[in-house]
Amino acid sequence: MTTPSAPAKIPVTVLTGYLGAGKTTLLNRILSEPHGKKYAVIVNEFGEIGIDNELIVNADEEVFEMNNGCICCTVRGDLVRIIDGLMRRKGRFDAIIVETTGLADPAPVAQTFFMDEQVGSRTKLDAVVTVADAMWLKDRLKDAPEAKNQIAFADVILINKTDLVSPDALAELEARIRGINPYARLHRTERAKVALDEVLGRNAFDLDRILDLEPAFLTADEEHEHDHHHDHDHGHDHHHHGNGLKHYHDEDMQSVALRSDKPLDPDKFFPWVQDLVATEGKDILRCKGILSFKDDPERFVFQGVHMILDGDHQRAWKDGEKRESRAVFIGRHLPEEKIRQGFESCVA
Amino acid sequence: MGPRLRGDDSKTNGNDETEYVPDTTTQLPSLADRVRPIDAGASVVGVHFFGAMPVFVLGEEALLFAAKDGERRVAIHDGGILASACDGTRIVTGGDDGKLIATDAEAHQVLATDDKKRWIDQVALGPDGAVAWSAGKVAHVRGKKGELRSFEAPSTVAGLAFASKGFRLAIAHYNGATLWFPNAAGAKPQMLEWKGSHLGVIFSPDGKFLVTTMQESALHGWRLSDGQHMRMSGYSARVRSFGWTVDGVFLATSGSEQIILWPFDGKDGPMRRQPKMLAQSEARVAVVAGHPRQPVVAAGYADGAVLLVRIDDGAIIEARKADGQPVSALGWDASGQMLAFGTEAGSAGVLTL
């Protein structure tokens, strides 16, 4: 497109979370705090609690399959229409918040921003924020696949209602969440009380912001001490990630973290990753990575949702920066060995 | 990706694809300096004519009557305007205030209000003064005698169109379109099925074909006599604007970096035929409008250019220079003497030929 002065894209935050976890509480907090920003809010039809906001739209959560032969390419048809309509009033709001129903799969929402050119050219997905109920999430992870999807998909997770559970129970729940998604930002909250810049303006889907693929529980700037409680007898094998730390292994949802300090061959990597998401994309919820290609002075970054991949050169490798490739796949029943071997075969 | 457009009557891919030879014209004849500029002051989402007076539909609240001797702004909605239709004497608009409003040269009135204040995002005007609108899954139609009929579609109504003859309405939705005869009590609406999400919908002027735009970058069509499917694909983006050229010879469409014109002059429509592709540009075509009397089509581009294109030989005249502001509305008056257009950024203009 030849639009030199392309206007800034409106950021969209997706709020997910199982029924009763506290999405609406968080939403009301976002809308009522004095931040000087105006939000357009898209809520689901069943939201009954009053939300005081000028621009509020009821959505029907219509998940439409794309007729393109890709079995998991679904979009939210209602979002396509609503965002079309909202963009007629741009200037009236700074950002969009989409609240999904408790039973919703976040993937069609995210895919809408990649699959629809019109939506993607005007708005950008900022982050998927999942609110989890500290008391009940553990049970829901056992009996509700939606709840697990929402955890696996998240960029930011609020463990809410922490006042209702013991520190031990909380620590165990965190370890279970980490077993599914070690890469999300985790916050413990009561009444969804969290600094708003921890949930808004995260740029988690921005390719330029795939800065650090270290699992978040290893980073220093987390506000909680994470003692790693792995001593519970839970009957599963512990997984050893590259750093030697162990965590809970979830029976059907895992992450596979890959790392190589040898440069990769792009002519091997792209066919491999495209074939991987084409064959396993149904089970891969999210993936992202930073890659070092042979004879390439720039870092290549990519991310994906199910079968959709997006990638680009990000910036030049800095002097003294360790040129290593890292990637992570989060999904259901991932063939870990096959993925590892495939990745290793991409070494130049 | 180059254009790979073809009309198809099956799901299989053929090999008879066209190579497009880019237009190398550099200096276009221009009428841009004859345009009467209008500052709409807000995003323009539609344009209609009352006789020789253009009326711009703005993205929020108002219509702008742009008579030669003075402009008049009339606030009609309390919020965004989502859809509009015009029959030459009145403009009907649907808004995110849940209202359906009819405006003529003198006044405006509320025709309907959604009881849950849902968005009224589809409207259509039919022969004999019928008006149709939808909010969510429910389409409503009010006939000339004032009778109100409603139809609940299987999913949200994404497009509405009246047939040019008879009291018949097409409703686009997920997995197809429905033909509804609102006055045929007891008659089951006819569902035309095709997998996927159907958005815009249009009848051919002779009533023989129905065409939808889809969430995929494609059109789908049905020959109504026998339900024969027509797939029209190969666009670089979702098709958001389409309309007939004079006598319904071609269906002009946006969604590519040239105007795509599908031939509908034979009994098979565009099946197994190539579309005409005119006025190649670096920017994508955003809106199209066929001239009402001549084989000419106007197109507004995402870079702000508005071009008039003669269909027979592809000759181009420029009506607005590219300035980076996407064109968002385009329309001819009934005589074909005037073309009005507007952009997302709120600049508008009228060209008198």
Chai-1 contact restraints between the chains, C-beta under 6 A:
chainA,res_idxA,chainB,res_idxB,connection_type,confidence,min_distance_angstrom,max_distance_angstrom,comment,restraint_id
A,M1,B,A302,contact,1.0,0.0,6.0,A-B,restraint_1
A,T2,B,E282,contact,1.0,0.0,6.0,A-B,restraint_2
A,T2,B,A283,contact,1.0,0.0,6.0,A-B,restraint_3
A,T2,B,D303,contact,1.0,0.0,6.0,A-B,restraint_4
A,T3,B,G324,contact,1.0,0.0,6.0,A-B,restraint_5
A,P4,B,G324,contact,1.0,0.0,6.0,A-B,restraint_6
A,S5,B,G324,contact,1.0,0.0,6.0,A-B,restraint_7
A,E62,B,S155,contact,1.0,0.0,6.0,A-B,restraint_8
A,E62,B,T156,contact,1.0,0.0,6.0,A-B,restraint_9
A,F64,B,Y174,contact,1.0,0.0,6.0,A-B,restraint_10
A,F64,B,S197,contact,1.0,0.0,6.0,A-B,restraint_11
A,N67,B,K195,contact,1.0,0.0,6.0,A-B,restraint_12
A,N67,B,G196,contact,1.0,0.0,6.0,A-B,restraint_13
A,N67,B,E216,contact,1.0,0.0,6.0,A-B,restraint_14
A,N68,B,E216,contact,1.0,0.0,6.0,A-B,restraint_15
A,G77,B,S197,contact,1.0,0.0,6.0,A-B,restraint_16
A,G85,B,L82,contact,1.0,0.0,6.0,A-B,restraint_17
A,R88,B,S43,contact,1.0,0.0,6.0,A-B,restraint_18
A,R88,B,V45,contact,1.0,0.0,6.0,A-B,restraint_19
A,R88,B,G59,contact,1.0,0.0,6.0,A-B,restraint_20
A,R88,B,G80,contact,1.0,0.0,6.0,A-B,restraint_21
A,R89,B,E60,contact,1.0,0.0,6.0,A-B,restraint_22
A,R89,B,G80,contact,1.0,0.0,6.0,A-B,restraint_23
A,E117,B,A237,contact,1.0,0.0,6.0,A-B,restraint_24
A,Q118,B,R238,contact,1.0,0.0,6.0,A-B,restraint_25
